[in-house]
Amino acid sequence: MSPVTSNTTTWVGSGVAISEVVTALEELRRQEQRASTRTSVATLIMVARSSEEVEAAETVVDHLGVRHPARIVTLLVPEGAGDGPDCVDAEVSMHAGEAEGHAIWSDQIRLTVSGGPARHRASLLRPLMLGDLPVVVWYVTGLPDEGDPLLKLANAVIVDTKTAPAPGEGEPAIHRAFEQVGALIRRNTIIDLSWNRLEPWRRLLASQFEGDVYRPFVANVERVEVTGKLAPRTILAGWLASRLQIGREDMHLYDGRHVSIKLHCRSESESAQFVVERTSGERMVRSSAAIDDGPSHTELLGLPDDALPYALSSALKKLERDRVYEQAIKLAGGWL
């Protein structure tokens, strides 16, 4: 085992036992009197397969600031790590913030594992769980295998279906990914960051049908057009199909940089178009409802500067099942 270095807020060790990590965490807390009262609201486990994923995930968490103080465990399990020698490298640190004049402290633990610890992740991490708080497992990219032991630890599982297919894979790949998520839903609460990022589009489209003028058109949607990247456009199509009782043959999906939804509707002898879209160069979503030769309505909704921290923050605020999401993902997963 290599020498362990420590100061008032950080401890680093190579080839350590998990009991040493727990001891280091307790010691850091004792050394910092202001951190003696834990302010965590969850244990967040971030599962990554590369150092680039680790850096990206930890940057996102840093952007959350004091809004979601947590015990954060970053677990780096490189491809093929389970076949390597047994090893745990660890870094433990404490991060301070302030909210309304009170100190907010978060524990952050980074583990790089191989061999047995990589294969037995649940037993490895169980001593680090805060027993009175929910456990949230975030798979930074891709989807977990249905037999992943970490799923048994989790009160909620966060995924991002945008990262599920490999680059260049087409529609069959995203439908298979959605089918896999559908299987996970049967045993876990699944929260999809892609779904959360699309919340402004969904909210604006739903609000267009409020009121007596536009509501009658929702009963007769003749054509649906959804544009965007593969996962976002497919999940929106699943949502629309499940909400409007529309078949796949009436859904027209197109590739595009930004997400847009267009509904062509009819009510008796009148036609109307309902559009929600983000245009290039704007950090806002624009919605419009227009009846041919009749009234029209426009609404704008601003977008966050960085959508990923916004989506993760939304996920951590509401660690519960979303039946509408589940229906959308299961329906789209059946479009193979």
KEKE-3310 file (N, C-alpha, C; in steps of 0.2 Angstrom, whole numbers, plus 5000, padded with zeros to 4 digits):
npx = (5004:5003:5010:4998:4991:4986:4975:4967:4955:4956:4959:4970:4972:4980:4977:4969:4959:4941:4937:4947:4944:4932:4936:4945:4935:4928:4938:4941:4930:4930:4941:4937:4927:4916:4909:4903:4890:4880:4875:4869:4858:4856:4863:4873:4878:4889:4891:4905:4914:4926:4939:4936:4922:4921:4926:4917:4905:4907:4909:4896:4890:4897:4891:4879:4880:4876:4863:4859:4866:4876:4881:4893:4898:4909:4911:4923:4924:4933:4931:4932:4938:4934:4941:4954:4968:4964:4960:4958:4958:4957:4950:4946:4936:4930:4918:4914:4900:4888:4872:4860:4867:4871:4883:4886:4890:4897:4901:4913:4918:4930:4932:4942:4941:4945:4946:4940:4933:4927:4918:4910:4901:4891:4892:4905:4902:4892:4896:4898:4886:4873:4863:4850:4846:4840:4847:4854:4858:4868:4870:4882:4884:4876:4867:4863:4867:4854:4856:4865:4872:4871:4859:4851:4854:4849:4837:4833:4836:4846:4847:4852:4845:4849:4862:4862:4862:4876:4887:4881:4873:4856:4838:4833:4842:4839:4826:4828:4836:4826:4817:4825:4826:4813:4812:4820:4812:4802:4808:4814:4814:4815:4824:4825:4837:4836:4822:4819:4826:4818:4807:4802:4797:4787:4779:4775:4768:4757:4751:4746:4734:4725:4710:4694:4695:4706:4706:4697:4704:4713:4707:4707:4720:4729:4742:4758:4774:4790:4806:4823:4838:4842:4837:4830:4819:4813:4808:4799:4790:4785:4779:4769:4762:4757:4749:4740:4734:4739:4744:4760:4761:4756:4766:4779:4796:4811:4828:4838:4846:4840:4826:4810:4792:4777:4760:4747:4731:4712:4696:4680:4676:4688:4705:4721:4737:4750:4764:4780:4796:4814:4825:4840:4853:4846:4842:4830:4813:4800:4783:4768:4752:4740:4725:4719:4714:4710:4711:4727:4741:4756:4770:4784:4798:4811:4828:4839:4857:4865:4860:4861:4865:4853:4844:4848:4847:4833:4830:4835:4827:4815:4812:4805:4793:4788:4774:4769:4781:4785:4775:4777:4790:4789:4780:4787:4798:4792:4792:4800)
npy = (4994:5011:5027:5036:5052:5066:5081:5094:5093:5084:5067:5054:5038:5023:5007:5003:4997:4997:5000:5008:5019:5023:5026:5037:5046:5049:5054:5066:5073:5075:5083:5095:5106:5113:5105:5095:5093:5084:5088:5082:5076:5065:5050:5050:5040:5040:5032:5028:5025:5030:5041:5053:5053:5054:5066:5074:5071:5075:5089:5093:5090:5099:5111:5111:5116:5122:5117:5104:5096:5082:5065:5061:5048:5044:5032:5024:5012:5005:4998:4981:4980:4971:4960:4962:4964:4964:4979:4995:5011:5027:5043:5055:5069:5084:5096:5113:5125:5138:5143:5154:5159:5148:5134:5123:5106:5094:5077:5070:5056:5047:5033:5021:5006:4988:4971:4960:4970:4978:4969:4966:4977:4982:4977:4982:4996:4997:5000:5014:5020:5031:5027:5033:5040:5042:5032:5036:5031:5035:5032:5038:5038:5028:5013:5003:4985:4973:4965:4971:4973:4985:4990:4985:4992:5004:5018:5026:5027:5035:5039:5042:5043:5048:5045:5032:5024:5019:5030:5034:5023:5018:5020:5007:5004:5014:5010:4997:5001:5008:4998:4991:5000:4999:4987:4988:4997:4989:4985:4995:5013:5024:5038:5049:5059:5064:5065:5074:5086:5089:5094:5108:5109:5099:5105:5117:5113:5106:5116:5124:5119:5123:5131:5136:5139:5132:5119:5110:5105:5095:5083:5078:5075:5075:5074:5072:5079:5077:5083:5082:5076:5058:5051:5061:5064:5052:5049:5059:5057:5044:5049:5058:5049:5041:5049:5055:5045:5040:5031:5023:5025:5038:5046:5057:5057:5067:5070:5082:5097:5104:5102:5100:5101:5098:5099:5095:5098:5096:5103:5100:5110:5117:5120:5119:5123:5118:5122:5119:5124:5126:5138:5140:5148:5154:5153:5148:5142:5142:5143:5141:5143:5142:5145:5142:5156:5161:5165:5167:5162:5165:5160:5161:5152:5153:5144:5135:5139:5128:5113:5100:5101:5107:5097:5086:5092:5093:5080:5075:5082:5076:5061:5050:5038:5041:5040:5044:5046:5032:5026:5032:5028:5014:5012:5017:5009:4997:4999:4992)
npz = (5000:4996:5003:5013:5011:5020:5024:5032:5025:5015:5010:5004:4997:4991:4986:4996:5010:5012:5025:5029:5022:5027:5040:5038:5033:5044:5053:5046:5048:5061:5063:5057:5065:5061:5053:5060:5062:5051:5035:5024:5012:5005:4999:4985:4972:4959:4945:4934:4919:4914:4916:4911:4911:4925:4928:4921:4928:4941:4939:4936:4948:4956:4951:4956:4969:4985:4985:4985:4996:4999:5003:4992:4981:4970:4958:4949:4937:4926:4909:4909:4921:4931:4929:4932:4945:4962:4969:4977:4975:4983:4987:4998:5003:5010:5007:5008:5010:5010:5016:5019:5029:5036:5038:5026:5023:5012:5009:4999:4990:4981:4972:4964:4956:4955:4950:4962:4970:4960:4955:4965:4969:4977:4990:4993:4994:5003:5017:5016:5015:5021:5033:5036:5025:5008:4995:4980:4964:4950:4934:4924:4910:4897:4901:4916:4918:4920:4930:4939:4954:4961:4959:4969:4980:4978:4981:4971:4953:4942:4925:4908:4894:4883:4881:4879:4867:4856:4848:4831:4830:4825:4825:4829:4839:4849:4853:4858:4869:4876:4879:4887:4898:4901:4907:4918:4925:4931:4943:4949:4954:4941:4935:4922:4914:4902:4899:4909:4905:4894:4899:4898:4885:4885:4895:4889:4877:4883:4889:4879:4875:4885:4890:4882:4868:4861:4866:4860:4849:4853:4853:4840:4833:4818:4813:4818:4821:4825:4829:4832:4841:4842:4854:4862:4852:4851:4863:4866:4856:4860:4872:4867:4859:4869:4877:4868:4861:4849:4834:4829:4815:4813:4818:4814:4813:4814:4811:4820:4826:4837:4847:4842:4841:4832:4830:4820:4819:4819:4821:4820:4806:4806:4805:4814:4820:4831:4839:4847:4850:4849:4843:4834:4842:4852:4869:4874:4874:4862:4860:4850:4845:4833:4824:4808:4799:4811:4829:4837:4847:4857:4866:4877:4885:4895:4895:4905:4907:4907:4904:4909:4924:4928:4925:4933:4946:4946:4946:4958:4967:4966:4970:4965:4957:4940:4932:4919:4912:4912:4905:4892:4889:4889:4878:4867:4868:4862:4849:4839)
capx = (5000:5007:5008:4992:4992:4979:4975:4960:4949:4957:4963:4971:4976:4981:4977:4966:4953:4935:4937:4951:4940:4927:4940:4947:4930:4926:4943:4941:4924:4932:4945:4933:4922:4910:4906:4901:4883:4880:4870:4868:4851:4855:4869:4873:4883:4890:4895:4908:4918:4932:4941:4932:4915:4921:4927:4910:4900:4909:4908:4889:4888:4899:4887:4873:4882:4873:4856:4858:4871:4875:4887:4894:4903:4911:4914:4926:4925:4934:4929:4936:4941:4933:4946:4961:4969:4960:4963:4954:4961:4952:4951:4940:4937:4925:4917:4910:4896:4884:4866:4856:4871:4873:4888:4883:4895:4896:4907:4914:4923:4931:4935:4944:4941:4947:4946:4934:4929:4923:4913:4905:4901:4886:4895:4910:4899:4887:4898:4898:4879:4871:4857:4844:4845:4840:4853:4853:4863:4867:4874:4884:4883:4874:4862:4865:4864:4848:4859:4870:4871:4870:4852:4848:4855:4846:4830:4831:4841:4846:4850:4852:4844:4852:4869:4861:4865:4882:4886:4880:4867:4850:4832:4832:4846:4836:4821:4831:4838:4820:4815:4829:4824:4806:4813:4822:4806:4799:4811:4817:4812:4820:4823:4829:4839:4834:4815:4819:4828:4813:4801:4800:4794:4781:4775:4772:4764:4751:4747:4743:4727:4720:4705:4689:4697:4710:4705:4693:4708:4717:4704:4708:4727:4730:4749:4763:4781:4795:4812:4828:4842:4838:4834:4825:4814:4809:4805:4794:4785:4782:4775:4763:4758:4753:4744:4735:4732:4741:4748:4766:4761:4755:4771:4784:4802:4816:4834:4839:4850:4836:4820:4804:4786:4772:4754:4742:4724:4706:4690:4675:4679:4693:4712:4725:4744:4753:4772:4785:4803:4820:4828:4847:4855:4842:4841:4823:4808:4795:4777:4763:4745:4736:4719:4718:4709:4707:4716:4734:4744:4763:4773:4791:4800:4819:4831:4845:4863:4868:4854:4863:4864:4846:4841:4850:4844:4826:4829:4836:4821:4809:4815:4799:4791:4784:4770:4768:4787:4785:4771:4780:4796:4787:4777:4792:4802:4789:4792:4805)
capy = (5000:5017:5031:5040:5059:5070:5087:5095:5092:5078:5061:5050:5032:5018:5000:5003:4993:5001:5002:5014:5025:5025:5029:5043:5051:5051:5058:5073:5077:5077:5088:5101:5106:5115:5099:5090:5091:5082:5092:5078:5075:5059:5047:5050:5036:5041:5026:5030:5020:5033:5047:5059:5053:5056:5074:5077:5071:5079:5096:5094:5091:5106:5117:5111:5120:5120:5116:5097:5093:5075:5061:5059:5043:5043:5025:5023:5005:5005:4992:4975:4981:4965:4955:4964:4963:4967:4985:5001:5018:5031:5050:5057:5076:5088:5103:5118:5130:5142:5144:5158:5160:5142:5130:5117:5102:5088:5072:5067:5050:5045:5026:5018:4999:4983:4964:4958:4976:4980:4964:4966:4984:4983:4975:4987:5003:4997:5003:5021:5022:5034:5023:5036:5044:5038:5031:5037:5029:5039:5030:5044:5036:5021:5010:4997:4979:4972:4961:4975:4973:4992:4992:4983:4997:5011:5020:5028:5026:5040:5037:5047:5039:5052:5042:5025:5021:5021:5035:5031:5018:5021:5019:5001:5004:5017:5006:4992:5004:5010:4992:4989:5004:4997:4981:4991:5001:4984:4984:5002:5020:5026:5045:5050:5066:5066:5067:5080:5091:5090:5097:5114:5107:5096:5110:5122:5110:5105:5123:5127:5117:5126:5136:5134:5140:5127:5113:5105:5102:5090:5077:5076:5076:5072:5073:5074:5079:5078:5084:5082:5070:5052:5049:5066:5064:5046:5049:5064:5053:5040:5053:5060:5043:5038:5054:5057:5038:5040:5026:5025:5027:5045:5050:5058:5059:5069:5072:5089:5099:5106:5099:5104:5097:5101:5095:5097:5096:5098:5103:5101:5112:5122:5117:5122:5120:5119:5121:5121:5123:5130:5140:5141:5155:5156:5149:5148:5138:5146:5139:5145:5140:5146:5142:5145:5161:5162:5167:5164:5163:5164:5160:5160:5150:5152:5138:5136:5140:5122:5109:5094:5102:5108:5090:5082:5095:5091:5073:5075:5085:5072:5054:5045:5036:5046:5036:5047:5044:5025:5024:5034:5024:5007:5012:5018:5003:4992:5001:4988)
capz = (5000:4996:5009:5013:5013:5022:5028:5036:5021:5010:5012:4998:4998:4986:4988:5003:5012:5013:5032:5030:5019:5032:5046:5035:5033:5051:5055:5043:5051:5068:5062:5055:5069:5058:5049:5065:5060:5044:5031:5018:5011:5001:4996:4978:4969:4952:4942:4928:4916:4912:4920:4908:4914:4932:4928:4919:4933:4947:4937:4936:4955:4958:4949:4960:4975:4991:4984:4986:5000:4999:5003:4985:4980:4963:4958:4943:4935:4919:4905:4910:4928:4935:4927:4935:4952:4967:4971:4978:4976:4986:4988:5002:5004:5012:5003:5012:5007:5015:5014:5024:5035:5039:5035:5022:5021:5008:5009:4993:4990:4974:4972:4957:4958:4950:4953:4966:4972:4954:4953:4971:4971:4982:4997:4994:4995:5009:5023:5015:5015:5027:5034:5037:5019:5002:4990:4973:4959:4944:4929:4920:4903:4896:4906:4919:4917:4924:4936:4942:4961:4964:4959:4975:4985:4976:4981:4964:4949:4937:4919:4903:4888:4877:4880:4879:4860:4854:4842:4825:4830:4823:4829:4833:4845:4855:4855:4862:4875:4880:4881:4893:4903:4903:4911:4925:4929:4935:4949:4952:4952:4936:4933:4915:4914:4895:4901:4913:4900:4889:4903:4895:4879:4887:4899:4885:4873:4887:4891:4873:4875:4890:4888:4877:4861:4859:4869:4856:4844:4856:4852:4833:4830:4812:4811:4823:4818:4831:4827:4837:4842:4842:4860:4864:4848:4852:4870:4865:4852:4865:4876:4863:4857:4875:4879:4863:4858:4842:4832:4826:4808:4812:4821:4809:4817:4809:4814:4820:4832:4842:4848:4840:4841:4828:4829:4815:4822:4817:4826:4815:4799:4807:4806:4818:4821:4838:4838:4852:4847:4851:4837:4835:4844:4858:4875:4876:4870:4859:4858:4846:4843:4828:4821:4802:4799:4817:4834:4838:4854:4857:4873:4878:4891:4895:4897:4909:4903:4907:4905:4913:4931:4929:4925:4939:4951:4946:4948:4966:4970:4966:4969:4964:4950:4935:4928:4912:4909:4911:4899:4886:4888:4887:4872:4862:4868:4858:4842:4836)
cpx = (5004:5005:5002:4994:4985:4981:4969:4954:4950:4961:4964:4974:4975:4981:4975:4960:4947:4935:4941:4948:4935:4930:4942:4941:4928:4931:4943:4935:4926:4936:4942:4927:4915:4906:4903:4894:4882:4874:4868:4860:4850:4862:4869:4879:4883:4894:4898:4912:4925:4933:4937:4925:4916:4922:4920:4905:4901:4908:4901:4887:4891:4894:4880:4874:4879:4866:4854:4864:4870:4882:4888:4899:4903:4914:4916:4927:4926:4932:4934:4939:4940:4938:4953:4962:4965:4963:4957:4958:4956:4955:4945:4941:4930:4924:4912:4906:4893:4878:4862:4860:4873:4878:4885:4889:4893:4902:4907:4920:4923:4934:4936:4945:4943:4946:4939:4930:4925:4917:4908:4904:4896:4889:4901:4907:4894:4890:4898:4891:4877:4864:4850:4842:4844:4846:4850:4859:4862:4873:4876:4883:4880:4869:4865:4863:4859:4851:4864:4868:4869:4863:4848:4849:4851:4839:4828:4837:4841:4850:4849:4851:4847:4859:4868:4864:4872:4882:4886:4875:4861:4844:4831:4836:4843:4830:4823:4833:4831:4817:4819:4827:4817:4807:4816:4817:4802:4801:4814:4813:4817:4819:4828:4830:4837:4826:4815:4821:4822:4806:4798:4795:4787:4776:4771:4767:4757:4747:4744:4735:4722:4716:4700:4691:4701:4709:4702:4698:4712:4714:4705:4715:4728:4737:4753:4770:4785:4802:4817:4833:4838:4834:4828:4818:4809:4805:4799:4788:4782:4777:4768:4759:4754:4748:4739:4732:4733:4745:4755:4766:4759:4760:4777:4790:4807:4822:4835:4843:4846:4829:4814:4798:4781:4766:4750:4735:4718:4701:4684:4678:4685:4700:4716:4732:4747:4760:4775:4792:4808:4823:4836:4849:4851:4842:4834:4819:4802:4789:4772:4757:4742:4731:4719:4713:4706:4712:4722:4736:4752:4765:4780:4793:4808:4822:4837:4851:4866:4862:4855:4862:4857:4842:4842:4847:4836:4825:4830:4830:4815:4811:4809:4797:4787:4780:4769:4775:4787:4781:4774:4786:4794:4784:4782:4797:4799:4789:4798:4803)
cpy = (5006:5022:5035:5047:5062:5077:5088:5094:5086:5073:5057:5044:5027:5011:4999:4998:4999:5004:5008:5020:5028:5029:5036:5049:5053:5055:5065:5077:5079:5083:5095:5101:5109:5110:5094:5088:5090:5086:5088:5076:5068:5056:5046:5046:5037:5036:5028:5025:5023:5039:5053:5059:5055:5063:5077:5077:5075:5087:5097:5095:5097:5111:5117:5115:5117:5118:5108:5094:5086:5072:5059:5054:5042:5036:5024:5015:5005:4998:4987:4975:4975:4960:4956:4962:4967:4973:4990:5007:5023:5038:5052:5065:5079:5095:5107:5123:5134:5143:5148:5158:5154:5138:5124:5113:5096:5084:5070:5062:5048:5038:5024:5010:4994:4976:4963:4964:4978:4975:4964:4973:4986:4982:4980:4994:5003:5001:5011:5024:5026:5031:5027:5041:5040:5038:5031:5035:5032:5035:5035:5043:5029:5019:5004:4990:4977:4968:4965:4975:4980:4994:4990:4988:5003:5012:5023:5028:5031:5038:5043:5044:5042:5048:5035:5021:5023:5026:5032:5026:5022:5019:5013:5001:5008:5014:5001:4995:5006:5003:4989:4993:5002:4991:4983:4994:4996:4983:4990:5008:5022:5033:5046:5057:5068:5069:5073:5086:5093:5093:5103:5113:5104:5101:5115:5119:5109:5111:5126:5125:5118:5131:5133:5134:5135:5120:5108:5102:5096:5083:5074:5078:5072:5070:5075:5073:5081:5078:5084:5076:5064:5050:5054:5065:5058:5046:5054:5060:5048:5043:5055:5055:5041:5043:5055:5051:5038:5034:5028:5027:5035:5049:5050:5061:5061:5071:5079:5091:5101:5103:5103:5099:5101:5096:5099:5094:5099:5098:5105:5104:5116:5118:5122:5119:5123:5117:5123:5119:5128:5131:5141:5148:5158:5151:5150:5144:5142:5142:5144:5140:5144:5142:5146:5150:5162:5165:5164:5166:5161:5164:5158:5157:5149:5146:5139:5136:5133:5117:5103:5095:5103:5101:5086:5085:5093:5084:5072:5078:5081:5065:5049:5044:5041:5041:5038:5045:5036:5023:5026:5030:5017:5007:5013:5012:4997:4994:4998:4986)
cpz = (5000:5001:5008:5015:5015:5025:5031:5031:5016:5013:5006:5000:4992:4988:4995:5004:5013:5020:5033:5027:5024:5038:5044:5035:5040:5054:5052:5046:5058:5068:5061:5059:5066:5054:5054:5064:5053:5041:5025:5018:5007:5000:4989:4975:4962:4949:4935:4926:4914:4916:4917:4910:4921:4932:4926:4924:4939:4945:4938:4943:4958:4957:4953:4967:4981:4991:4986:4990:5001:5001:4995:4984:4972:4962:4950:4942:4928:4916:4907:4917:4932:4934:4930:4942:4956:4970:4972:4980:4978:4987:4992:5004:5006:5009:5007:5008:5012:5012:5020:5030:5039:5035:5032:5020:5017:5009:5002:4993:4983:4975:4965:4959:4953:4954:4957:4968:4966:4953:4959:4973:4977:4989:4998:4996:5001:5015:5022:5015:5021:5028:5034:5030:5013:4998:4983:4969:4952:4939:4924:4913:4902:4901:4910:4917:4922:4931:4940:4950:4964:4964:4965:4981:4984:4978:4975:4960:4943:4931:4914:4897:4882:4876:4879:4873:4859:4848:4835:4824:4828:4828:4832:4839:4851:4857:4859:4869:4879:4882:4887:4899:4906:4908:4918:4929:4933:4942:4953:4950:4947:4934:4927:4915:4907:4896:4904:4909:4896:4893:4900:4889:4881:4891:4894:4880:4877:4888:4885:4873:4881:4887:4882:4870:4858:4861:4864:4851:4847:4854:4845:4831:4824:4810:4816:4820:4824:4828:4833:4837:4843:4848:4862:4859:4849:4858:4869:4861:4856:4869:4873:4861:4863:4877:4874:4859:4851:4840:4829:4819:4808:4815:4815:4813:4812:4814:4814:4826:4838:4842:4846:4840:4837:4828:4824:4817:4818:4822:4821:4808:4800:4808:4811:4819:4828:4838:4845:4849:4850:4845:4839:4837:4850:4863:4878:4871:4868:4857:4854:4845:4839:4824:4814:4801:4805:4822:4834:4845:4854:4865:4873:4885:4891:4898:4901:4905:4902:4908:4909:4921:4932:4929:4931:4945:4952:4948:4955:4970:4971:4964:4970:4957:4946:4931:4920:4909:4907:4906:4893:4884:4886:4880:4866:4862:4863:4851:4838:4829)
residu = (MET:SER:PRO:VAL:THR:SER:ASN:THR:THR:THR:TRP:VAL:GLY:SER:GLY:VAL:ALA:ILE:SER:GLU:VAL:VAL:THR:ALA:LEU:GLU:GLU:LEU:ARG:ARG:GLN:GLU:GLN:ARG:ALA:SER:THR:ARG:THR:SER:VAL:ALA:THR:LEU:ILE:MET:VAL:ALA:ARG:SER:SER:GLU:GLU:VAL:GLU:ALA:ALA:GLU:THR:VAL:VAL:ASP:HIS:LEU:GLY:VAL:ARG:HIS:PRO:ALA:ARG:ILE:VAL:THR:LEU:LEU:VAL:PRO:GLU:GLY:ALA:GLY:ASP:GLY:PRO:ASP:CYS:VAL:ASP:ALA:GLU:VAL:SER:MET:HIS:ALA:GLY:GLU:ALA:GLU:GLY:HIS:ALA:ILE:TRP:SER:ASP:GLN:ILE:ARG:LEU:THR:VAL:SER:GLY:GLY:PRO:ALA:ARG:HIS:ARG:ALA:SER:LEU:LEU:ARG:PRO:LEU:MET:LEU:GLY:ASP:LEU:PRO:VAL:VAL:VAL:TRP:TYR:VAL:THR:GLY:LEU:PRO:ASP:GLU:GLY:ASP:PRO:LEU:LEU:LYS:LEU:ALA:ASN:ALA:VAL:ILE:VAL:ASP:THR:LYS:THR:ALA:PRO:ALA:PRO:GLY:GLU:GLY:GLU:PRO:ALA:ILE:HIS:ARG:ALA:PHE:GLU:GLN:VAL:GLY:ALA:LEU:ILE:ARG:ARG:ASN:THR:ILE:ILE:ASP:LEU:SER:TRP:ASN:ARG:LEU:GLU:PRO:TRP:ARG:ARG:LEU:LEU:ALA:SER:GLN:PHE:GLU:GLY:ASP:VAL:TYR:ARG:PRO:PHE:VAL:ALA:ASN:VAL:GLU:ARG:VAL:GLU:VAL:THR:GLY:LYS:LEU:ALA:PRO:ARG:THR:ILE:LEU:ALA:GLY:TRP:LEU:ALA:SER:ARG:LEU:GLN:ILE:GLY:ARG:GLU:ASP:MET:HIS:LEU:TYR:ASP:GLY:ARG:HIS:VAL:SER:ILE:LYS:LEU:HIS:CYS:ARG:SER:GLU:SER:GLU:SER:ALA:GLN:PHE:VAL:VAL:GLU:ARG:THR:SER:GLY:GLU:ARG:MET:VAL:ARG:SER:SER:ALA:ALA:ILE:ASP:ASP:GLY:PRO:SER:HIS:THR:GLU:LEU:LEU:GLY:LEU:PRO:ASP:ASP:ALA:LEU:PRO:TYR:ALA:LEU:SER:SER:ALA:LEU:LYS:LYS:LEU:GLU:ARG:ASP:ARG:VAL:TYR:GLU:GLN:ALA:ILE:LYS:LEU:ALA:GLY:GLY:TRP:LEU)
# end
